């Protein structure tokens, strides 16, 4: 199995207001998110790629235009915008456009991340 990954960055705020008031994530806060998309294939295409990295440019535009420097609660219309939720959201978006998508990882900090891999 061949696997490639590409990393994207965004800065955004969110507030998990369904949590108890004394929970640190219940307060408005932000993260410098890292989104890592993994694509996998049993064989390479005619150009010798799983997929050309340049083909992922629409994802960068989507992230920059829709999420970067935004309040994610406003973007999604709810307050359960967790890293797990974002990983699934980006996975679904990518899978529709890039069938080779095998997983998406979303990091909130250098030591914490969530991954969606069906």
N, C-alpha and C positions, 0 to 999 in steps of 0.2 A: 504494500500500500504506500503510495506517495502522499505526502502531506506538505502543505505550505501554509504559512501564516502571514498576516499583515496586521500591523498595529496602527490604531487611530487614537487621537487624543481630543478631549473636550473638557471644558470647565463648565460646571453647572451647579445650581443649588437645588435642594429639595428639603422637604420637611415631612416626616412620618408622623402626622398629627393624630393618628389612631393609637399611638403608643402612649403609655403613662407619661404624664407631664414631667416627671423627674428623669425620664430616659433621655440621654444625650441626643438621640436622633429625632426626638420630638421637637427639638428646637430647629429653627431655620439654620441651615448650614450648607456648605458646598464641598465639592470634591474636584480634583483634577483626575477625571476618569481616563482609564486606558481601556480601549476596546480591542480585543485580539480576535480576529476571524481566522478560523482554520478551514481549509478546503482539502479534500482528499479524493484520490482516484486510484483505481487499480492499475491504470496504464496512463501513459502520457499522450497528449494530443499530437497532431502532426508537427507542431513547432517545438515539441520536447517539453511542454509545460503541463502541470495540472491545470493551470489557468494563468494567463499573463497577468502579472500584478497590476498592470495599467488598467485592466478591465474593471478593477475595484474602485476606480475613480468616482463612480456615482455614489458609492457609500461615503466617501470623504465629503462630497458635496452635501449629501443628505445629513450627515452629522453636523457639518459646519453651519448649514442653513437652518436646521430644525432644532438642534440641541445645544450647540456651543454658546456659552454665556446666556443661558436661559434658566428660568425656574421650571424644573421638570414637572412639578405639580400642575402648572398652567398648561404645559405642552400636552400632558396626557389627561388632564381634567379630573385627577384623583390624587390621593396622597400615599398610595402604596407603591411608589416608584422606588423600589429596592434594586440592588444590583442584580438580584435574581430575575426580577421583572425585566430589567433592561437587557440582560443576556438573552432571554427568550424573545423579546421584541426584535433585537438586532438579528438573531438567528432567523426568525420568520421572514424578516425583510430580505435578508441575504439569500435564503433558500429559494425564494421566488425568482430571484435574478441570477443566482449562481448555484445551479443544482449540486455542485460539488461541495457545498458548505457542509461541514461535519460538526462544527461546534463554534460557540462564541463565548469568550471570557470577558467579563467586565470587572476591572479593578477599581476600587475606591481609593485605596492607599497602596503603597508598595508591598504591604503585608497581608492585604485582604482582597479577595475576589470571589466572584460567583461565576459559574460556568453552566451553560446549557448545551447538552450533548444528548440528543435522543437515543 
